[in-house]
Amino acid sequence: MRTPLRTALAISLAALAACGTVTHSSYLETGGFYVVYAVVRELDGTLRAVSVFKDRGDNGLALDLDDGDAVTIDGLTPGKVSNGGSEAGFSSSLVVSYEADVDAGVAHQFTLTRTGEDPITKEVDDPPVFAPVFSDGGTNLTAGVADTVTLTWTAQSGATVTITNTVTSGSACASSTLVTGLSDTGTVSIAGTAISTDGGACAMTFTLVRTDDTTIGTPFHGGALRTVAVAETAVTLQ
């Protein structure tokens, strides 16, 4: 357990660090950690485990593990990534993440160790396979601007889906976020006119990201055990 003197010092140092973007984990009691442990199924099917620590909330300062604080993932020492965590859904440049490639088919163990405390282990399973297809069973579609583009896949109960499009040719369409936080029912339909508002031709890539969170639980202040799966499809409107 942290001593009262160390706790007082932690509060003082944390206050001084508040004007920054990253603070030290040793300034904070374990009960103040906001933690996300994620396993990400990337486009090529490989798995990447990502751990992110923050000060008392998703909007808190990033925690840089120091002074004997460390995380292992499946027994591996992950690499530290400044401005990281993008695979797990963090878009801020103010995130420190600890990441490692992991093997499929096991319950992935994230273990936080701190001097003078018992190790804390949480488990995250592999993300289910995410393979959206069009009505013809493929991942490439050519359609008219007046058509509706429909994708289907095997649903994951409780998950949400975000879809962004990246224009690869044509000036009639703009890269944008098409869908965000959609409850995963296993299907989505997008009107061509919502993509090409002036009726012009264009080609684009849809990037679909499916995220499922479970509350991480004690002893942490908050956070999530997260699975993420990424998929891509291509659409040409003409």
C-alpha positions in Angstrom: 0.0 0.0 0.0 1.2 3.5 -0.7 2.3 5.5 2.4 0.5 8.7 3.4 3.6 10.6 2.7 3.8 9.2 -0.8 0.1 9.8 -1.3 0.5 13.5 -0.3 3.4 13.8 -2.7 1.4 12.1 -5.4 -1.4 14.7 -5.0 1.1 17.6 -5.1 2.9 16.3 -8.1 -0.3 15.4 -10.0 -1.5 19.0 -9.5 1.8 20.3 -10.9 1.5 17.9 -13.9 -2.1 19.0 -14.7 -0.9 21.6 -17.1 0.9 19.0 -19.2 -0.4 16.2 -21.4 1.2 13.1 -19.7 1.8 12.3 -16.1 3.7 9.6 -14.2 1.8 6.5 -13.0 3.7 6.6 -9.7 1.9 9.8 -8.8 -1.4 7.9 -8.6 -3.0 5.2 -6.5 -4.1 2.1 -8.4 -7.7 3.0 -7.5 -7.3 6.1 -9.6 -6.2 4.3 -12.8 -8.5 4.4 -15.8 -7.4 1.4 -17.9 -8.3 0.1 -21.4 -7.0 -3.3 -22.4 -7.8 -4.1 -26.0 -7.1 -6.9 -28.5 -7.3 -5.7 -32.1 -7.9 -7.9 -35.1 -6.2 -5.9 -37.9 -6.9 -5.9 -41.6 -4.4 -8.7 -42.3 -6.0 -10.9 -39.6 -3.1 -10.5 -37.1 -3.8 -9.6 -33.5 -2.3 -6.7 -31.6 -2.8 -6.1 -27.9 -2.9 -2.5 -26.6 -3.0 -1.2 -23.1 -3.7 2.4 -22.2 -3.6 4.0 -18.7 -5.1 7.4 -17.8 -5.6 9.5 -14.7 -9.2 8.9 -13.3 -11.1 8.9 -16.6 -11.0 8.7 -20.4 -10.4 12.5 -20.5 -7.6 12.3 -17.9 -3.9 12.7 -18.5 -2.1 9.8 -20.1 -0.1 7.8 -17.5 3.5 6.9 -18.3 4.4 3.8 -16.4 7.4 4.4 -14.2 9.0 3.8 -10.8 8.5 0.0 -11.0 5.1 0.1 -12.5 4.9 -2.2 -15.6 2.5 -4.1 -17.7 2.9 -7.5 -19.4 0.7 -9.0 -22.1 0.7 -12.8 -22.4 4.0 -12.7 -20.5 5.5 -10.4 -23.1 6.9 -6.9 -22.3 5.1 -4.7 -24.8 6.6 -1.8 -26.6 5.9 1.8 -25.4 4.2 3.9 -28.1 4.0 7.7 -27.6 0.9 9.2 -29.3 -0.3 5.6 -29.6 -3.4 3.6 -29.0 -4.9 4.3 -32.4 -5.6 0.6 -33.0 -7.8 0.5 -29.9 -9.8 3.6 -30.9 -7.8 6.4 -29.3 -7.5 9.3 -31.7 -5.8 11.8 -29.3 -2.1 12.5 -29.8 -1.9 12.7 -26.0 -1.9 8.9 -25.4 0.8 6.6 -24.3 0.1 3.0 -25.1 1.9 -0.3 -24.5 1.5 -2.7 -27.4 2.5 -6.2 -28.5 1.6 -8.6 -31.3 -0.1 -11.7 -29.8 -1.1 -15.2 -31.0 -4.7 -16.2 -31.7 -6.7 -18.7 -29.8 -6.0 -17.8 -26.2 -7.5 -15.6 -23.5 -5.0 -12.7 -23.5 -3.7 -11.8 -20.1 -2.8 -8.2 -19.2 -1.0 -8.0 -15.9 -0.2 -4.7 -14.2 2.6 -4.9 -11.5 3.3 -2.2 -9.0 6.0 -2.3 -6.2 4.5 -3.4 -2.9 1.2 -4.5 -4.5 -0.2 -7.8 -5.8 -0.2 -8.1 -9.6 -3.6 -7.4 -11.2 -4.5 -9.6 -14.2 -7.4 -9.1 -16.6 -8.3 -11.2 -19.6 -9.5 -10.3 -23.1 -10.6 -12.9 -25.7 -9.8 -12.7 -29.4 -12.2 -10.4 -31.3 -14.7 -12.4 -33.4 -13.9 -12.4 -37.1 -15.5 -9.4 -38.8 -16.1 -9.9 -42.6 -18.6 -7.6 -44.1 -19.8 -8.4 -47.7 -22.1 -7.0 -50.2 -25.2 -8.9 -51.5 -23.1 -10.8 -54.1 -20.8 -12.1 -51.3 -17.9 -9.9 -52.4 -16.0 -7.0 -50.9 -16.0 -4.8 -54.0 -19.2 -3.2 -55.4 -20.1 -1.1 -58.4 -23.4 0.7 -58.1 -25.3 3.7 -59.3 -25.5 6.9 -57.3 -29.2 6.4 -56.8 -28.7 2.9 -55.4 -28.4 1.9 -51.7 -25.2 0.2 -50.7 -25.9 -2.7 -48.2 -23.3 -4.7 -46.2 -24.0 -7.7 -44.0 -21.9 -9.8 -41.6 -22.3 -12.0 -38.5 -23.4 -9.7 -35.7 -21.7 -9.4 -32.4 -24.2 -8.6 -29.6 -23.4 -5.4 -27.7 -20.8 -4.2 -30.2 -20.9 -0.9 -32.1 -19.7 -0.2 -35.7 -18.1 2.9 -37.1 -17.7 3.4 -40.9 -15.5 5.9 -42.6 -15.0 6.3 -46.4 -11.8 7.4 -48.0 -12.2 8.6 -51.6 -9.7 7.1 -54.0 -10.9 8.8 -57.2 -13.4 11.4 -58.3 -14.3 14.8 -57.0 -18.0 14.2 -56.5 -17.5 12.6 -53.1 -15.6 13.6 -49.9 -13.9 11.4 -47.4 -16.0 11.4 -44.2 -17.4 9.4 -41.3 -20.5 7.8 -42.6 -21.7 5.9 -39.5 -20.6 6.2 -35.9 -21.6 4.1 -32.9 -24.1 2.0 -34.8 -25.5 -0.9 -32.8 -24.2 -4.1 -34.4 -27.2 -5.8 -36.0 -25.2 -7.5 -38.7 -26.2 -5.1 -41.5 -25.9 -1.5 -42.6 -27.4 0.3 -45.6 -26.0 3.6 -47.0 -27.7 5.6 -49.7 -25.5 6.5 -52.6 -26.9 10.0 -52.6 -25.5 10.4 -49.1 -22.0 9.8 -50.5 -22.2 11.6 -53.8 -24.5 14.5 -53.2 -24.2 16.0 -56.6 -24.8 12.7 -58.5 -21.2 12.4 -59.8 -19.1 9.3 -60.1 -16.4 8.4 -57.5 -14.6 5.5 -56.0 -13.8 4.9 -52.3 -12.7 2.5 -49.6 -15.0 1.8 -46.6 -13.2 1.2 -43.4 -15.4 -0.6 -40.8 -14.4 -0.8 -37.2 -16.3 -2.9 -34.7 -15.8 -2.3 -31.0 -17.1 -4.2 -28.0 -16.4 -3.0 -24.4 -16.9 -4.8 -21.1 -16.4 -2.9 -17.9 -12.9 -3.6 -16.5 -13.9 -3.7 -12.8 -12.0 -3.4 -9.6 -9.6 -2.2 -8.4 -9.4 0.4 -11.2 -11.3 3.7 -11.2 -12.8 2.7 -14.6 -12.1 1.6 -18.1 -12.8 -1.3 -20.4 -11.8 -4.7 -21.6 -12.1 -4.1 -25.4 -12.1 -6.1 -28.6 -11.7 -4.3 -31.9 -11.9 -5.7 -35.5 -11.2 -3.8 -38.7 -12.4 -4.6 -42.2 -12.4 -2.8 -45.6 -14.6 -2.9 -48.6 -14.4 -0.9 -51.9 -17.3 0.9 -53.6 -17.5 2.6 -57.0 -20.5 4.8 -57.8 -21.2 5.6 -61.4 
